[in-house]
Amino acid sequence: METKSNKKMSKWTFAALGLVLVCLASCFGGEKWTPKYEEWPTDRIERITKVRIPEYKVTKAFIGPSSFLGDFEDSLYIEFETMPSDELFEQIDSLIASGKTGWYAKDNNQYSYSTSWGNGTPAPQGEKDEEDRFFKLNITKGEKTGLIVYGWW
């Protein structure tokens, strides 16, 4: 004879099994599961880098592994809707000349921006000081492609 506690246990076991099956089906069933990358709208990039880049689309995303502490590094290959203007690069050159902006030129055509925050380093406007983050942007004069690298450290 089944007792009331046995009935409860079997209902909970059944519910837990059902939840596991739903989770597995959503991850592996039907469509191929692909990890989602973080969005970096141009206004967010402008707040951080102090320059307005053209709108872009992500052409390829590499979602890096996450450590047990949650640290990760992801890369987004991007293609601009329009060619970045000479004025944009003149603005970047001006920021480089002023110093302490995070911008630097690798050579006459390749430009990079790099910053990190958290662990006592203030975050850029609109970002959170308590998050240990980094952000990098690589663009090249005369090219419609670029690279965004970001993560937790």
N, C-alpha and C positions, 0 to 999 in steps of 0.2 A: 504494500500500500504506500502511495506517495504522500509525503507530508507537505504541509504548506510551505516550509522552508525549501524543500526540494523543488517545488514548483517555481518559487521565486528564483532560485539559483538557475534553473534551466531557462527561464525567461531572460535573465541577465546574460547568460552564456549565449543564447540565441541572438540577442540584440548586439552583443559585442562582435560575434561572428559576422553578422550582417553588416556592421559598420566597417569591419576589416575588408570584406568583399567589395563594398562600395568604393572604399579608398583605392583598393587595387585596381578595380575596373576603371576608375577615373584616371589613374596614372598610366595604365598599360593597355587599356582597351581603346578600340577605334582609332583615333588620331595618334600620331607619334607625339610624345611629350617632348617639348623643348623648354629649357629654362628661360625665364624672362630676365631681360637686362633692365637696368635702371634707366629711366628717362632723363635726358639732359637737354631741356628746351633751350633755345638760343637766349632767352632772357635770363635764365639761370647762369649760363656760361658768361654772359655779359656782366652780371653782378660779380662774378668771381674774377674774370680776366680783365675787365674794364674796356673791352672792345666788343663790338657787335659783329658777329659772324653771320654769313648768309644762312638761311634755312637749309636744312640738310635732311637726308634720309640715311638710315643705317643700312649698309650693304652687307655687312658680315659682323657677327658678334661672337666673341670668344668669352665664355663664362668660365672663369677660373675656379679651381677647387677652393673650398673654404677650410680653414684650419679648425682645430677643436676650440679655439678662442673666437672664431667667427671672422678672422682676417681673410681677405680675398683680394684678388686683382682681376678685373674684367677689362676687355678691350673692345671698342666699337670702331669698326672701319666705316667711315662716312663719305657720302658724296653730296657736295653742295648743289643746291638748285641752280645757282648762278655762280660764275667765276668770282672768287674773292677779289675785290677791287684793289687797285694800287693805293687808294686812299686808306684802306684798311691796313696795309703793310706800312704806309707812312706813319699811321697812328701808332702801330706797334713799335716802329723804329724810335718814335718820340718817347714812348714809355720805357724802352730799353735805355735810351740816353738819360732819362731821369733817374734810373736806378731803383732797386728794391721793389720791382713790380711783379716778379715771377716770370717775366718774358725774357727770352734770350734768343739770339740768332745762332744757328749751327754753322751757317755760311750765308752767302748773300741771298739765297732763296728759301732756305728752310728755317722755320720759326717754331719755337716751342714755348709753352707755358707750363709751369709746374708749381704746385703749392700743396701744403698739407696743413692740417689743423687738428686740434685736440691735444690732450695731455699737457695743458698749460699754454698752448699756442692758440691765440684767438682765431675763430672761424671767420671766413669772409661774410659780408652782409648777407643775411637770409639763410645761412647755414647754422648748425648747432655746435656751440663750443664743446659740448660734452662728447661729441662723436669724434673718434680718431679716424680721420678721413684723409685721402689724397686725391688730387685731380691733375691730369696732364692733358694737354692739347698740342698736337703737332699738325702744322699746316705748311704748305709749300707754295710760294709765289708762282703763279702760272699754272696751277693744278686745281682741279675741282674735287680732289679727295683729301681726306685728313684722317686723323686717328685720335680717339679719346680713350684714355686709360684712367680708371678710377678704382677705388676700393677702400677697405678698412685696413688700418695697420695697428 
